[in-house]
Amino acid sequence: MLWHDGRTERQVLTLKLILLAAPGAGKGTQAENLSKHFGIPTISTGAILRKNIAEGTELGSIAKKYIDDGKFVPDEVMIDIVRKRLHEDDCKGGFILDGFPRNLAQADVLDKSDIEIDKVLTIEVDDETIIERLSGRLECEECGTTYHTVYRKPKKEGVCDNCGGKLIVRADDKPEIIKSRLATYHSQTEPLKEFYRAKGMLVTVIGQNGIEKTTEKVLEALEN
Ligand code: AMP
């Protein structure tokens, strides 16, 4: 893909980006598109935790009881995971951080750490749309790619287009858990917008209008 001024994506300066949005606002999908566009990895804290749960690690067993209840995993656990992951070699040219920080305590630790962040992208979607989206969400058990029973169907029902893995409904996408995750987002994560706006790092995009349109708007917004 060509950048508007004629550069290729590889020639764009490194991008260290935080994605900040409600669950179901399209963070994961946009992260996937941005990751391909910029050639940088997406670090999804939720995906790291789910992988650990699937593999039955000690971290997985700690995380499972919080995730299944729609609660946050303790800050010190998350900070440790993120710090280690962002210091790996593939993050040197930039990264997209999806799912961290999720509250002011995590943002504060990140802010005081040696990890630099260039921009914070927030994708705005209203609660009604989020509930509708999450209620139909499917996720590949193997690679984590997300689909939707109406808006983003896989080519073959129940099977991941990417890797052939089985598509499942996430345990925390049940209606009663969705409502509690949304409430937690509004009370704990949303205040981060102000935190980053005050630092002049916040970029806001409306994510109401479908996947491709949102990616277009995100790329435009990040260019400025
Ligand atoms: P996600 O895939 O980003 O929606 O994350 C799924 C679940 O993982 C969340 O509902 C939390 O329980 C947990 N989680 C992911 N990232 C964090 C974080 N930064 N802090 C605390 N818990 C997290």
Residues whose N, C-alpha, C, O or C-beta is under 5 A from the ligand:
A	BS01	AMP	P23 T45 G46 A47 L49 Y66 I67 G70 K71 F72 V73 M78 D98 G99 F100 P101 R102
